[in-house]
Amino acid sequence: MNRHEIIELLKANKARLVEHGVKHISLFGSRARDEYYSKSDVDLCIELNLDQGAPGFARIQQIQEIKEYLSKLLRNNVDIVVEPVFGENLRTEIERDRKHAF
């Protein structure tokens, strides 16, 4: 699945993702650059709606559920980074490659 297909699928499923507490989602990494292999995972950066969803440690379960939903939706392994991103190198990589879905 190329970056355009991924972005369109994320947009088409925005309502469900928002229900899960996703405020913004974007693609980065090899799929965003269209430099991927068939076994490459899908790297996604999400911003959560902090007024919605689980508080405290239960937020970890919420993120895991989002990851599982996205893996099934995209039929691929998914890595999720939650914003704000504190690691400078990772933040630079995300900003360089980022393709916004919503």
MMTF fields as JSON, N, C-alpha, C and O atoms, coordinates in Angstrom:
{
  "mmtfVersion": "1.0.0",
  "mmtfProducer": "UNKNOWN",
  "numBonds": 407,
  "numAtoms": 408,
  "numGroups": 102,
  "numChains": 1,
  "numModels": 1,
  "chainsPerModel": [1],
  "groupsPerChain": [102],
  "chainIdList": ["A"],
  "bondAtomList": [4, 2, 8, 6, 12, 10, 16, 14, 20, 18, 24, 22, 28, 26, 32, 30, 36, 34, 40, 38, 44, 42, 48, 46, 52, 50, 56, 54, 60, 58, 64, 62, 68, 66, 72, 70, 76, 74, 80, 78, 84, 82, 88, 86, 92, 90, 96, 94, 100, 98, 104, 102, 108, 106, 112, 110, 116, 114, 120, 118, 124, 122, 128, 126, 132, 130, 136, 134, 140, 138, 144, 142, 148, 146, 152, 150, 156, 154, 160, 158, 164, 162, 168, 166, 172, 170, 176, 174, 180, 178, 184, 182, 188, 186, 192, 190, 196, 194, 200, 198, 204, 202, 208, 206, 212, 210, 216, 214, 220, 218, 224, 222, 228, 226, 232, 230, 236, 234, 240, 238, 244, 242, 248, 246, 252, 250, 256, 254, 260, 258, 264, 262, 268, 266, 272, 270, 276, 274, 280, 278, 284, 282, 288, 286, 292, 290, 296, 294, 300, 298, 304, 302, 308, 306, 312, 310, 316, 314, 320, 318, 324, 322, 328, 326, 332, 330, 336, 334, 340, 338, 344, 342, 348, 346, 352, 350, 356, 354, 360, 358, 364, 362, 368, 366, 372, 370, 376, 374, 380, 378, 384, 382, 388, 386, 392, 390, 396, 394, 400, 398, 404, 402],
  "bondOrderList": [1, 1, 1, 1, 1, 1, 1, 1, 1, 1, 1, 1, 1, 1, 1, 1, 1, 1, 1, 1, 1, 1, 1, 1, 1, 1, 1, 1, 1, 1, 1, 1, 1, 1, 1, 1, 1, 1, 1, 1, 1, 1, 1, 1, 1, 1, 1, 1, 1, 1, 1, 1, 1, 1, 1, 1, 1, 1, 1, 1, 1, 1, 1, 1, 1, 1, 1, 1, 1, 1, 1, 1, 1, 1, 1, 1, 1, 1, 1, 1, 1, 1, 1, 1, 1, 1, 1, 1, 1, 1, 1, 1, 1, 1, 1, 1, 1, 1, 1, 1, 1],
  "groupList": [{"groupName": "MET", "atomNameList": ["N", "CA", "C", "O"], "elementList": ["N", "C", "C", "O"], "formalChargeList": [0, 0, 0, 0], "bondAtomList": [1, 0, 2, 1, 3, 2], "bondOrderList": [1, 1, 2], "singleLetterCode": "M", "chemCompType": "L-PEPTIDE LINKING"}, {"groupName": "ASN", "atomNameList": ["N", "CA", "C", "O"], "elementList": ["N", "C", "C", "O"], "formalChargeList": [0, 0, 0, 0], "bondAtomList": [1, 0, 2, 1, 3, 2], "bondOrderList": [1, 1, 2], "singleLetterCode": "N", "chemCompType": "L-PEPTIDE LINKING"}, {"groupName": "ARG", "atomNameList": ["N", "CA", "C", "O"], "elementList": ["N", "C", "C", "O"], "formalChargeList": [0, 0, 0, 0], "bondAtomList": [1, 0, 2, 1, 3, 2], "bondOrderList": [1, 1, 2], "singleLetterCode": "R", "chemCompType": "L-PEPTIDE LINKING"}, {"groupName": "HIS", "atomNameList": ["N", "CA", "C", "O"], "elementList": ["N", "C", "C", "O"], "formalChargeList": [0, 0, 0, 0], "bondAtomList": [1, 0, 2, 1, 3, 2], "bondOrderList": [1, 1, 2], "singleLetterCode": "H", "chemCompType": "L-PEPTIDE LINKING"}, {"groupName": "GLU", "atomNameList": ["N", "CA", "C", "O"], "elementList": ["N", "C", "C", "O"], "formalChargeList": [0, 0, 0, 0], "bondAtomList": [1, 0, 2, 1, 3, 2], "bondOrderList": [1, 1, 2], "singleLetterCode": "E", "chemCompType": "L-PEPTIDE LINKING"}, {"groupName": "ILE", "atomNameList": ["N", "CA", "C", "O"], "elementList": ["N", "C", "C", "O"], "formalChargeList": [0, 0, 0, 0], "bondAtomList": [1, 0, 2, 1, 3, 2], "bondOrderList": [1, 1, 2], "singleLetterCode": "I", "chemCompType": "L-PEPTIDE LINKING"}, {"groupName": "LEU", "atomNameList": ["N", "CA", "C", "O"], "elementList": ["N", "C", "C", "O"], "formalChargeList": [0, 0, 0, 0], "bondAtomList": [1, 0, 2, 1, 3, 2], "bondOrderList": [1, 1, 2], "singleLetterCode": "L", "chemCompType": "L-PEPTIDE LINKING"}, {"groupName": "LYS", "atomNameList": ["N", "CA", "C", "O"], "elementList": ["N", "C", "C", "O"], "formalChargeList": [0, 0, 0, 0], "bondAtomList": [1, 0, 2, 1, 3, 2], "bondOrderList": [1, 1, 2], "singleLetterCode": "K", "chemCompType": "L-PEPTIDE LINKING"}, {"groupName": "ALA", "atomNameList": ["N", "CA", "C", "O"], "elementList": ["N", "C", "C", "O"], "formalChargeList": [0, 0, 0, 0], "bondAtomList": [1, 0, 2, 1, 3, 2], "bondOrderList": [1, 1, 2], "singleLetterCode": "A", "chemCompType": "L-PEPTIDE LINKING"}, {"groupName": "VAL", "atomNameList": ["N", "CA", "C", "O"], "elementList": ["N", "C", "C", "O"], "formalChargeList": [0, 0, 0, 0], "bondAtomList": [1, 0, 2, 1, 3, 2], "bondOrderList": [1, 1, 2], "singleLetterCode": "V", "chemCompType": "L-PEPTIDE LINKING"}, {"groupName": "GLY", "atomNameList": ["N", "CA", "C", "O"], "elementList": ["N", "C", "C", "O"], "formalChargeList": [0, 0, 0, 0], "bondAtomList": [1, 0, 2, 1, 3, 2], "bondOrderList": [1, 1, 2], "singleLetterCode": "G", "chemCompType": "PEPTIDE LINKING"}, {"groupName": "SER", "atomNameList": ["N", "CA", "C", "O"], "elementList": ["N", "C", "C", "O"], "formalChargeList": [0, 0, 0, 0], "bondAtomList": [1, 0, 2, 1, 3, 2], "bondOrderList": [1, 1, 2], "singleLetterCode": "S", "chemCompType": "L-PEPTIDE LINKING"}, {"groupName": "PHE", "atomNameList": ["N", "CA", "C", "O"], "elementList": ["N", "C", "C", "O"], "formalChargeList": [0, 0, 0, 0], "bondAtomList": [1, 0, 2, 1, 3, 2], "bondOrderList": [1, 1, 2], "singleLetterCode": "F", "chemCompType": "L-PEPTIDE LINKING"}, {"groupName": "ASP", "atomNameList": ["N", "CA", "C", "O"], "elementList": ["N", "C", "C", "O"], "formalChargeList": [0, 0, 0, 0], "bondAtomList": [1, 0, 2, 1, 3, 2], "bondOrderList": [1, 1, 2], "singleLetterCode": "D", "chemCompType": "L-PEPTIDE LINKING"}, {"groupName": "TYR", "atomNameList": ["N", "CA", "C", "O"], "elementList": ["N", "C", "C", "O"], "formalChargeList": [0, 0, 0, 0], "bondAtomList": [1, 0, 2, 1, 3, 2], "bondOrderList": [1, 1, 2], "singleLetterCode": "Y", "chemCompType": "L-PEPTIDE LINKING"}, {"groupName": "CYS", "atomNameList": ["N", "CA", "C", "O"], "elementList": ["N", "C", "C", "O"], "formalChargeList": [0, 0, 0, 0], "bondAtomList": [1, 0, 2, 1, 3, 2], "bondOrderList": [1, 1, 2], "singleLetterCode": "C", "chemCompType": "L-PEPTIDE LINKING"}, {"groupName": "GLN", "atomNameList": ["N", "CA", "C", "O"], "elementList": ["N", "C", "C", "O"], "formalChargeList": [0, 0, 0, 0], "bondAtomList": [1, 0, 2, 1, 3, 2], "bondOrderList": [1, 1, 2], "singleLetterCode": "Q", "chemCompType": "L-PEPTIDE LINKING"}, {"groupName": "PRO", "atomNameList": ["N", "CA", "C", "O"], "elementList": ["N", "C", "C", "O"], "formalChargeList": [0, 0, 0, 0], "bondAtomList": [1, 0, 2, 1, 3, 2], "bondOrderList": [1, 1, 2], "singleLetterCode": "P", "chemCompType": "L-PEPTIDE LINKING"}, {"groupName": "THR", "atomNameList": ["N", "CA", "C", "O"], "elementList": ["N", "C", "C", "O"], "formalChargeList": [0, 0, 0, 0], "bondAtomList": [1, 0, 2, 1, 3, 2], "bondOrderList": [1, 1, 2], "singleLetterCode": "T", "chemCompType": "L-PEPTIDE LINKING"}],
  "groupTypeList": [0, 1, 2, 3, 4, 5, 5, 4, 6, 6, 7, 8, 1, 7, 8, 2, 6, 9, 4, 3, 10, 9, 7, 3, 5, 11, 6, 12, 10, 11, 2, 8, 2, 13, 4, 14, 14, 11, 7, 11, 13, 9, 13, 6, 15, 5, 4, 6, 1, 6, 13, 16, 10, 8, 17, 10, 12, 8, 2, 5, 16, 16, 5, 16, 4, 5, 7, 4, 14, 6, 11, 7, 6, 6, 2, 1, 1, 9, 13, 5, 9, 9, 4, 17, 9, 12, 10, 4, 1, 6, 2, 18, 4, 5, 4, 2, 13, 2, 7, 3, 8, 12],
  "groupIdList": [1, 2, 3, 4, 5, 6, 7, 8, 9, 10, 11, 12, 13, 14, 15, 16, 17, 18, 19, 20, 21, 22, 23, 24, 25, 26, 27, 28, 29, 30, 31, 32, 33, 34, 35, 36, 37, 38, 39, 40, 41, 42, 43, 44, 45, 46, 47, 48, 49, 50, 51, 52, 53, 54, 55, 56, 57, 58, 59, 60, 61, 62, 63, 64, 65, 66, 67, 68, 69, 70, 71, 72, 73, 74, 75, 76, 77, 78, 79, 80, 81, 82, 83, 84, 85, 86, 87, 88, 89, 90, 91, 92, 93, 94, 95, 96, 97, 98, 99, 100, 101, 102],
  "secStructList": [7, 7, 2, 2, 2, 2, 2, 2, 2, 2, 2, 2, 6, 2, 2, 2, 2, 2, 2, 6, 6, 3, 3, 3, 3, 3, 3, 3, 1, 6, 6, 6, 6, 6, 7, 7, 7, 6, 6, 7, 7, 3, 3, 3, 3, 3, 3, 3, 7, 6, 6, 1, 1, 7, 7, 6, 6, 2, 2, 2, 2, 2, 2, 2, 2, 2, 2, 2, 2, 2, 2, 2, 2, 2, 6, 1, 7, 3, 3, 3, 3, 3, 1, 1, 7, 7, 7, 2, 2, 2, 2, 2, 2, 2, 2, 2, 2, 7, 3, 3, 7, 7],
  "xCoordList": [0.854, 0.0, 0.903, 1.754, 0.723, 1.563, 1.011, -0.057, 1.754, 1.367, 0.008, -0.743, -0.324, -1.613, -2.767, -3.79, -2.596, -3.626, -3.789, -4.909, -2.683, -2.734, -3.442, -4.33, -3.054, -3.657, -5.155, -5.949, -5.545, -6.97, -7.75, -8.877, -7.166, -7.829, -7.976, -9.005, -6.954, -7.043, -8.128, -8.909, -8.168, -9.2, -10.597, -11.52, -10.741, -12.044, -12.522, -13.722, -11.594, -11.924, -11.733, -11.575, -11.748, -11.535, -12.536, -12.147, -13.804, -14.831, -14.532, -14.648, -14.156, -13.843, -12.587, -12.53, -11.587, -10.36, -10.625, -10.073, -11.462, -11.835, -12.559, -12.351, -13.403, -14.072, -13.061, -13.293, -11.942, -10.869, -10.041, -9.171, -10.303, -9.577, -8.452, -7.656, -8.374, -7.325, -7.763, -8.828, -6.925, -7.196, -6.57, -7.204, -5.322, -4.589, -3.779, -3.335, -3.598, -2.774, -2.021, -2.563, -0.755, 0.053, 0.982, 1.306, 1.389, 2.281, 3.694, 3.898, 4.677, 6.074, 6.886, 6.332, 8.168, 9.036, 9.041, 8.684, 9.457, 9.669, 8.4, 8.47, 7.254, 6.0, 5.667, 5.16, 5.947, 5.684, 6.598, 6.218, 7.805, 8.768, 8.613, 9.31, 7.707, 7.559, 8.878, 9.24, 9.591, 10.856, 10.754, 11.672, 9.672, 9.408, 9.527, 9.505, 9.655, 9.652, 8.31, 7.553, 8.021, 6.727, 6.518, 5.377, 7.586, 7.465, 7.669, 7.713, 7.791, 7.961, 6.707, 5.587, 6.916, 5.761, 5.277, 5.873, 4.199, 3.628, 3.867, 3.403, 4.594, 4.897, 3.888, 3.748, 3.187, 2.163, 2.432, 2.855, 2.18, 2.295, 0.89, 0.189, 0.482, -0.865, -0.82, 0.074, -1.794, -2.043, -3.394, -4.374, -3.438, -4.671, -5.463, -4.902, -6.766, -7.653, -7.628, -8.203, -6.972, -6.781, -8.064, -8.122, -9.089, -10.382, -11.233, -12.315, -10.74, -11.493, -10.609, -9.388, -11.203, -10.439, -10.032, -10.531, -9.137, -8.759, -7.766, -6.892, -7.906, -6.945, -5.762, -5.868, -4.66, -3.511, -2.999, -2.869, -2.705, -2.133, -3.091, -2.652, -4.38, -5.349, -5.15, -5.617, -4.462, -4.159, -3.308, -3.435, -2.453, -1.615, -2.491, -2.216, -3.529, -4.47, -5.177, -5.388, -5.541, -6.187, -5.263, -5.707, -3.995, -3.03, -2.871, -2.781, -2.835, -2.728, -3.943, -3.804, -5.121, -6.34, -6.312, -6.737, -5.815, -5.674, -4.709, -4.975, -3.59, -2.59, -3.185, -2.969, -3.924, -4.549, -5.571, -5.633, -6.365, -7.351, -6.653, -7.07, -5.591, -4.873, -4.175, -4.135, -3.632, -2.99, -3.991, -3.68, -5.187, -6.232, -6.696, -6.877, -6.886, -7.349, -6.369, -6.768, -5.084, -4.053, -3.485, -2.677, -3.916, -3.433, -1.907, -1.286, -1.328, 0.129, 0.522, -0.292, 1.772, 2.289, 2.374, 2.767, 2.003, 1.964, 2.797, 2.699, 3.611, 4.298, 3.672, 3.469, 3.365, 2.728, 3.653, 4.237, 3.775, 4.441, 3.372, 2.628, 3.302, 2.299, 2.946, 3.994, 2.299, 2.797, 2.342, 1.268, 3.118, 4.338, 5.511, 5.616, 6.38, 7.56, 8.723, 9.051, 9.343, 10.403, 11.797, 12.683, 12.021, 13.335, 13.597, 12.831, 14.68, 14.965, 15.156, 14.635, 15.898, 16.142, 14.848, 14.605, 14.024, 12.747, 11.834, 11.187, 11.776, 10.941, 11.382, 10.543, 12.696, 13.226, 12.825, 12.429, 12.927, 12.537, 11.053, 10.67, 10.231, 8.786, 8.477, 7.725, 9.044, 8.767, 9.269, 8.65, 10.373, 10.926, 10.005, 9.81, 9.441, 8.68, 7.171, 6.461, 6.67, 5.245, 4.311, 4.488, 3.301, 2.187, 0.92, 0.568, 0.239, -0.941, -2.141, -2.406, -2.854, -4.132, -5.26, -6.151, -5.205, -6.14, -5.6, -6.226],
  "yCoordList": [-1.173, 0.0, 1.24, 1.385, 2.125, 3.318, 4.435, 4.302, 5.528, 6.605, 7.203, 7.552, 7.328, 7.911, 7.007, 7.489, 5.709, 4.758, 4.784, 4.731, 4.866, 4.919, 6.184, 6.127, 7.327, 8.606, 8.6, 9.04, 8.109, 8.068, 7.145, 7.459, 6.026, 5.103, 5.721, 5.545, 6.439, 7.127, 8.203, 8.338, 8.959, 9.997, 9.381, 9.897, 8.283, 7.626, 7.069, 6.879, 6.81, 6.254, 7.264, 6.889, 8.544, 9.607, 9.53, 9.645, 9.34, 9.326, 8.257, 8.512, 7.088, 5.99, 6.308, 6.024, 6.891, 7.257, 8.347, 8.316, 9.297, 10.355, 9.743, 10.175, 8.745, 8.037, 7.402, 7.319, 6.958, 6.364, 7.431, 7.096, 8.706, 9.779, 10.394, 11.168, 10.057, 10.619, 11.999, 12.156, 12.987, 14.359, 14.625, 15.208, 14.194, 14.335, 13.065, 12.415, 12.726, 11.568, 11.863, 12.451, 11.442, 11.637, 10.443, 9.717, 10.27, 9.2, 9.753, 10.886, 8.953, 9.344, 8.086, 6.987, 8.231, 7.083, 6.636, 7.391, 5.386, 4.88, 4.883, 5.116, 4.633, 4.654, 6.071, 6.262, 7.059, 8.454, 8.895, 9.714, 8.338, 8.689, 7.812, 8.018, 6.836, 5.834, 5.114, 4.855, 4.794, 4.055, 2.787, 2.476, 2.073, 0.94, -0.382, -0.442, -1.444, -2.813, -3.444, -2.882, -4.575, -5.212, -5.51, -5.535, -5.733, -6.054, -4.839, -4.982, -3.663, -2.448, -2.178, -2.36, -1.737, -1.368, 0.024, 0.687, 0.449, 1.769, 2.611, 2.267, 3.717, 4.614, 5.751, 6.492, 5.875, 6.907, 7.747, 7.239, 9.024, 9.954, 10.453, 10.947, 10.32, 10.74, 11.774, 11.775, 12.633, 13.537, 13.133, 13.011, 12.927, 12.498, 13.69, 14.72, 13.529, 14.507, 14.216, 13.224, 15.063, 14.802, 14.944, 14.502, 15.552, 15.673, 14.421, 14.306, 13.495, 12.288, 11.082, 11.151, 10.02, 8.799, 8.596, 9.256, 7.689, 7.219, 8.153, 8.725, 8.305, 9.109, 8.256, 7.033, 8.898, 8.238, 7.033, 7.05, 5.961, 4.753, 4.052, 3.29, 4.294, 3.698, 4.236, 3.632, 5.363, 5.935, 4.958, 4.893, 4.21, 3.23, 2.192, 1.814, 1.735, 0.781, 1.409, 0.748, 2.679, 3.391, 3.414, 3.156, 3.718, 3.771, 2.386, 2.267, 1.344, -0.024, -0.382, -1.022, 0.024, -0.241, 0.497, -0.047, 1.727, 2.488, 1.769, 1.632, 1.31, 0.6, -0.666, -0.939, -1.433, -2.658, -2.341, -3.032, -1.307, -0.903, -0.523, -0.943, 0.274, 0.722, -0.439, -0.473, -1.376, -2.549, -3.357, -3.808, -3.536, -4.26, -3.46, -4.012, -2.163, -1.3, -1.297, -1.409, -1.168, -1.058, -2.416, -2.503, -3.48, -4.832, -4.884, -5.447, -4.265, -4.187, -3.906, -3.429, -4.201, -3.802, -2.289, -1.641, -1.734, -0.284, 0.098, -0.535, 1.126, 1.749, 3.111, 3.869, 3.418, 4.694, 5.516, 5.007, 6.786, 7.769, 8.77, 9.27, 9.059, 9.99, 11.35, 11.463, 12.382, 13.744, 14.273, 13.896, 15.128, 15.743, 14.759, 13.931, 14.865, 14.013, 14.742, 15.867, 14.102, 14.766, 14.501, 15.338, 13.38, 13.079, 13.929, 13.892, 14.693, 15.628, 14.92, 15.376, 13.809, 13.1, 12.552, 12.673, 11.95, 11.412, 12.533, 12.41, 13.614, 14.757, 15.309, 15.66, 15.387, 15.869, 14.931, 15.386, 13.619, 12.643, 12.756, 12.73, 12.878, 12.997, 14.24, 14.172, 15.363, 16.62, 16.581, 17.17, 15.902, 15.804, 15.003, 15.369, 13.911, 12.976, 13.158, 12.608, 13.898, 13.924, 14.184, 15.116, 13.305, 13.474, 13.437, 12.391, 14.562, 14.679, 13.958, 14.07, 13.221, 12.642, 13.553, 13.915, 13.914, 14.894, 15.374, 16.206],
  "zCoordList": [0.0, 0.0, 0.0, 0.878, -0.971, -1.042, -0.154, 0.445, -0.083, 0.847, 0.519, 1.43, -0.752, -1.126, -0.683, -0.197, -0.853, -0.418, 1.102, 1.609, 1.82, 3.283, 3.742, 4.592, 3.184, 3.578, 3.284, 4.116, 2.121, 1.77, 2.703, 3.086, 3.066, 3.987, 5.379, 6.032, 5.83, 7.123, 7.087, 8.029, 6.004, 5.865, 5.846, 6.475, 5.125, 5.011, 6.353, 6.556, 7.26, 8.571, 9.693, 10.854, 9.342, 10.327, 11.47, 12.632, 11.171, 12.222, 13.266, 14.465, 12.829, 13.763, 14.566, 15.762, 13.925, 14.632, 15.666, 16.766, 15.312, 16.262, 17.46, 18.594, 17.22, 18.321, 19.272, 20.478, 18.714, 19.518, 20.24, 21.044, 19.961, 20.625, 19.813, 20.345, 18.517, 17.664, 17.183, 16.586, 17.452, 17.014, 15.647, 14.766, 15.48, 14.213, 13.988, 14.934, 12.713, 12.369, 11.085, 10.149, 11.054, 9.856, 9.661, 10.601, 8.436, 8.023, 7.947, 7.512, 8.372, 8.186, 7.913, 7.883, 7.718, 7.484, 6.034, 5.129, 5.833, 4.472, 3.627, 2.42, 4.228, 3.454, 2.997, 1.892, 3.834, 3.459, 2.321, 1.485, 2.303, 1.249, 0.008, -0.987, 0.059, -1.005, -1.275, -2.423, -0.186, -0.261, 0.589, 1.348, 0.469, 1.347, 0.605, -0.624, 1.405, 0.904, 1.265, 2.057, 0.706, 0.969, 2.451, 2.913, 3.2, 4.628, 5.522, 6.743, 4.952, 5.76, 6.571, 6.093, 7.817, 8.631, 8.237, 7.388, 8.863, 8.611, 9.859, 10.947, 9.698, 10.812, 10.828, 9.856, 11.955, 12.095, 13.334, 14.372, 13.205, 14.322, 14.632, 13.749, 15.896, 16.266, 17.382, 18.229, 17.352, 18.47, 19.032, 18.296, 20.337, 20.98, 21.484, 21.857, 21.487, 22.099, 23.595, 24.042, 24.366, 25.791, 26.597, 27.744, 26.018, 26.695, 26.515, 27.09, 25.722, 25.387, 25.688, 25.548, 26.087, 26.287, 27.727, 28.639, 27.904, 29.225, 29.911, 29.26, 31.24, 31.992, 32.461, 32.551, 32.751, 33.372, 32.612, 31.388, 33.388, 32.792, 31.835, 30.973, 31.972, 31.049, 29.634, 28.668, 29.51, 28.193, 27.381, 26.158, 28.047, 27.354, 26.656, 25.517, 27.322, 26.718, 25.525, 24.509, 25.643, 24.539, 23.32, 22.201, 23.53, 22.428, 21.803, 20.581, 22.624, 22.109, 21.258, 20.215, 21.691, 20.913, 19.579, 18.56, 19.58, 18.331, 17.402, 16.208, 17.948, 17.144, 16.53, 15.349, 17.309, 16.798, 15.708, 14.691, 15.919, 14.914, 13.607, 12.528, 13.713, 12.52, 11.811, 10.581, 12.56, 11.952, 11.131, 10.028, 11.671, 10.934, 9.722, 8.637, 9.913, 8.833, 7.665, 6.505, 7.984, 6.95, 6.538, 5.614, 7.233, 6.945, 6.927, 6.026, 7.97, 8.061, 9.501, 10.292, 9.84, 11.146, 11.203, 10.233, 12.341, 12.514, 13.731, 14.782, 13.585, 14.714, 14.925, 13.976, 16.184, 16.509, 17.392, 18.349, 17.059, 17.901, 18.301, 17.457, 19.594, 20.101, 20.316, 20.951, 19.775, 19.972, 21.32, 21.788, 21.953, 21.449, 21.486, 22.391, 20.497, 20.377, 21.033, 20.655, 22.014, 22.768, 22.223, 22.397, 21.576, 21.011, 19.781, 18.818, 19.813, 18.717, 17.38, 16.362, 17.368, 16.108, 15.517, 14.317, 16.364, 15.886, 15.414, 14.374, 16.162, 15.778, 14.421, 13.591, 14.197, 12.917, 11.78, 10.707, 12.014, 10.991, 10.657, 9.488, 11.678, 11.452, 10.638, 9.666, 11.018, 10.313, 8.872, 7.986, 8.634, 7.277, 6.358, 5.199, 6.876, 6.048, 6.108, 5.266, 7.057, 7.42, 6.241, 5.457, 6.158, 5.219, 6.068, 6.614, 6.18, 7.036, 6.423, 5.226, 7.26, 6.851, 7.325, 6.556, 8.603, 9.173, 10.494, 11.152]
}
